[in-house]
């Protein structure tokens, strides 16, 4: 299976019944919106550079889409724009979006 090129990315807050995550969602070429990724038929939403509500950091996290209660877009950027991801409970200003 060929890997899809990333056209854009979005920093998103993902809330499940038990956890809150903030990470980078890569929106591949051929998809225009975050909602296109949510509705693409894949079972999991893949995030990179993830911060958790407990303060832990993970390079990669796959969240089962059926477990997502809410997803909020914090900011969107092109794939070449650097972004700093703060933990979801931090009151830090995000830069690079």
Secondary structure in CASP SS format (residue, H / E / C, confidence):
PFRMAT SS
TARGET T0000
AUTHOR 0000-0000-0000
METHOD secondary structure of the structure
MODEL  1
X C 1.00
X C 1.00
X C 1.00
X C 1.00
X C 1.00
X E 1.00
X E 1.00
X E 1.00
X E 1.00
X E 1.00
X E 1.00
X E 1.00
X E 1.00
X E 1.00
X E 1.00
X E 1.00
X C 1.00
X C 1.00
X C 1.00
X E 1.00
X E 1.00
X E 1.00
X E 1.00
X E 1.00
X E 1.00
X E 1.00
X E 1.00
X E 1.00
X C 1.00
X C 1.00
X C 1.00
X C 1.00
X C 1.00
X H 1.00
X H 1.00
X H 1.00
X H 1.00
X H 1.00
X C 1.00
X C 1.00
X C 1.00
X C 1.00
X C 1.00
X E 1.00
X E 1.00
X E 1.00
X E 1.00
X E 1.00
X E 1.00
X E 1.00
X E 1.00
X E 1.00
X C 1.00
X C 1.00
X C 1.00
X C 1.00
X E 1.00
X E 1.00
X E 1.00
X E 1.00
X E 1.00
X E 1.00
X E 1.00
X E 1.00
X H 1.00
X H 1.00
X H 1.00
X E 1.00
X E 1.00
X E 1.00
X E 1.00
X E 1.00
X E 1.00
X E 1.00
X E 1.00
X E 1.00
X E 1.00
X E 1.00
X C 1.00
X C 1.00
X C 1.00
X C 1.00
X C 1.00
X C 1.00
X C 1.00
X C 1.00
X C 1.00
X C 1.00
X C 1.00
X C 1.00
X C 1.00
X C 1.00
X C 1.00
X C 1.00
X C 1.00
X C 1.00
X C 1.00
END
